[in-house]
Amino acid sequence: MSFTLIGTKIGMTQIYDGENRLVPVTVVQAGPCPVVQVKNGESDGYNAVQIGFKEQKEHRVNKPQIGHFKKAGVAPHHQLREFRVNEGEGEFNVGDVLDVSKFEEGQKVDVIGTTKGRGFQGVMKRWNFGGGPASHGSMTHRRGGSYGMCQWPGEVMKGKKMPGHMGNKNRTTQNLVVAKVIAEKNLILIKGSVHGSKGGTVYIRTAKKTRKAK
Amino acid sequence: MQSIIEEVTQDQLKPDREKFKVGDGVRVHTRVREGDKERIQVFAGIVIARKGSGIHETFTVRRISYGEGVERVFPVHSPNIEKVEVDRESVTMRARMYYLRDRIGKKATKVKEKRLLETAGA
């Protein structure tokens, strides 16, 4: 069964695993996420589950949204997000609460979130270009080299890697491993790093493209 | 948010590892795995530094082995360390005893021992 949880990236630390190896982990506080709406092919044209995250005071939520939450019988929440499900896959009912206990140790997950914004960056940092020689009379130090050919084609090719805004983009990291689940504190420890800044919102999804065990 | 991170690693910390300090002569009993056998290896020397905090904390042990200085860095709270015995306590004027690296011969392992100081004072 695939599902998604909304969480907040807390930061990184290390833990010792079962074989006494020191493992770097990212701590994410995820859920509990109540199901606010279940969409189906008949009424909405597609199958999806809408979940909320972080309870919110009622006066901070606008009136149409309060109505939406009241209909579901769920307290107002700060964030709402949908995830698609295949028809007949999994049983989700309005009012159900999804939390980290649904994940287990060793399971693979995808993490979706916004990368750290890095502002306007040159090609060396943004695209890992080599740049030019530092000395010996060289005057190209961090430039991108040639941007194209000659009179033909007479234009810069579309998609040419150039300086520009870097980061602050929505990205997915696939197949990260769950190192530990601390259900009573709504914490999930993911092996390795997770993109985005501390305090940033991340979405943890059961892995989509995991290789099947032989 | 930092407090949450500390909470996560709290149960993995070993409070008894707080006992030794920089300058102490210690014997570190480490678990070594060879195939499926496990045995204890002892590394004896002087603690010349303790770095970091919480689960990240490490300590460096220096010893002179066959005339060659050898240093090993251990994580303080590693479960691979069976125990840390303190051979001799000492009094140091430095938090990091890196000056021992420049010393040769007898002086290389010489630190003021607490025991001697106490008897001298009394």
HADDOCK unambig.tbl for C-alpha pairs under 7 A between the chains (distance, minus, plus):
assign (segid A and resid 10 and name CA) (segid B and resid 1 and name CA) 5.78 0.50 0.50
assign (segid A and resid 13 and name CA) (segid B and resid 5 and name CA) 6.82 0.50 0.50
assign (segid A and resid 14 and name CA) (segid B and resid 55 and name CA) 6.86 0.50 0.50
assign (segid A and resid 15 and name CA) (segid B and resid 9 and name CA) 6.56 0.50 0.50
assign (segid A and resid 20 and name CA) (segid B and resid 79 and name CA) 6.07 0.50 0.50
assign (segid A and resid 20 and name CA) (segid B and resid 80 and name CA) 6.57 0.50 0.50
